[in-house]
Amino acid sequence: MCTLSIPRPGEVVKAWMPETEEVCSPGRKFRPVFVVATADRNGRTEVLCVYGTSQHIDRIGRGEFLVSCSDLPLEKPTKFSFRKMFWLPLDKTYFTDYEQQVSFGNLPVTYRRMLASAAKDAGLG
């Protein structure tokens, strides 16, 4: 049986992130997500995740930031968009593939300024 560890804010993990507002259904791709927060809601842990993609990394829009493979062990450079965030339940349906939970580690502190700017551009503060 797989026991899940709770991702920490600032960590990049993989999740079956929904691609639409239909959060009750896992997405079709196990993709990197940036963890913003965790919360205990009605006895269930939920994780606030920022959508990550390796597509169109040459265009970084408002509310987005790019993470290099030299800074985290990602398969490809990945951009994350604060404009696409969802609270996901911490369970195997969303956070494991073949019973494996994947973490790439914490985003380096050198990203703080870029991260704050992207969050502000997305209207988060």
C-alpha positions in Angstrom: 0.0 0.0 0.0 1.3 3.5 -0.9 1.3 6.0 1.9 1.5 9.6 0.6 3.7 12.2 2.0 2.3 15.7 2.1 4.0 18.0 -0.4 5.5 21.2 1.0 4.7 24.7 -0.3 7.5 25.5 -2.8 7.9 21.9 -3.9 7.5 20.7 -7.5 5.7 17.3 -7.6 3.8 15.4 -10.3 0.0 15.2 -10.3 -2.8 14.2 -12.6 -3.7 17.9 -12.8 -7.1 18.6 -14.3 -7.0 20.7 -17.4 -10.4 22.2 -16.9 -12.5 23.4 -14.0 -13.8 19.8 -13.7 -11.6 19.2 -10.6 -13.5 16.0 -9.7 -11.7 14.3 -12.6 -8.0 13.8 -12.7 -6.3 15.1 -15.9 -5.0 12.8 -18.6 -1.3 13.6 -18.1 0.9 13.1 -15.0 2.6 16.5 -15.0 4.8 18.7 -12.8 2.9 21.0 -10.6 4.1 23.7 -8.2 2.7 23.4 -4.7 1.5 26.7 -3.3 -0.2 25.5 -0.1 -1.7 22.6 1.8 -4.8 22.6 4.0 -6.8 20.2 6.1 -10.4 20.5 5.1 -13.0 18.3 6.8 -10.3 15.8 7.8 -8.9 15.6 4.3 -5.6 17.1 3.1 -5.8 19.2 0.0 -3.0 20.7 -2.0 -3.1 24.0 -4.0 -1.3 23.2 -7.3 -0.1 25.4 -10.1 -0.3 23.9 -13.6 2.9 23.1 -15.3 3.6 22.5 -19.0 6.6 22.0 -21.2 4.7 23.5 -24.2 5.3 27.0 -25.6 8.1 27.7 -23.1 9.4 30.4 -25.5 6.3 32.5 -24.6 6.1 33.3 -20.9 2.9 35.3 -20.2 1.6 37.2 -17.2 1.3 35.0 -14.2 3.8 32.4 -15.6 7.4 31.5 -14.7 9.8 29.1 -16.3 11.9 26.5 -14.4 15.1 25.2 -16.0 16.2 21.5 -15.9 19.5 22.7 -14.4 17.6 24.0 -11.3 15.4 20.9 -10.8 15.6 17.4 -12.2 12.7 17.9 -14.6 12.5 16.0 -17.9 12.1 19.3 -19.8 12.1 23.0 -19.0 8.7 23.7 -17.6 6.6 26.8 -17.2 4.0 27.1 -14.5 0.9 29.3 -14.7 -0.7 30.9 -11.6 -3.7 31.5 -13.8 -4.4 27.8 -13.6 -4.5 26.6 -10.0 -6.6 24.0 -8.4 -7.1 22.5 -4.9 -6.6 18.8 -5.3 -7.3 16.1 -2.7 -4.1 14.4 -1.5 -4.9 10.9 -2.6 -3.5 8.3 -5.0 -5.9 9.2 -7.7 -4.2 12.6 -8.2 -0.7 12.1 -6.8 0.6 8.7 -7.9 1.4 6.8 -11.0 1.9 3.1 -10.6 1.7 3.6 -6.8 4.7 6.0 -7.0 4.6 9.6 -5.7 7.1 11.9 -7.6 8.8 14.9 -6.2 11.4 17.0 -8.0 12.3 18.9 -4.8 11.9 22.5 -3.7 12.2 25.4 -6.1 15.5 27.1 -5.5 15.5 30.4 -3.6 16.9 32.2 -6.7 13.3 31.9 -8.1 11.7 33.9 -5.3 11.6 37.2 -7.2 10.3 35.6 -10.4 7.7 33.6 -8.4 6.5 36.7 -6.6 6.2 38.7 -9.8 4.3 35.9 -11.6 1.9 35.6 -8.6 1.3 39.3 -8.6 0.7 39.4 -12.3 -1.9 36.7 -11.9 -3.7 38.9 -9.3 -2.6 37.0 -6.2 -0.9 39.7 -4.3 
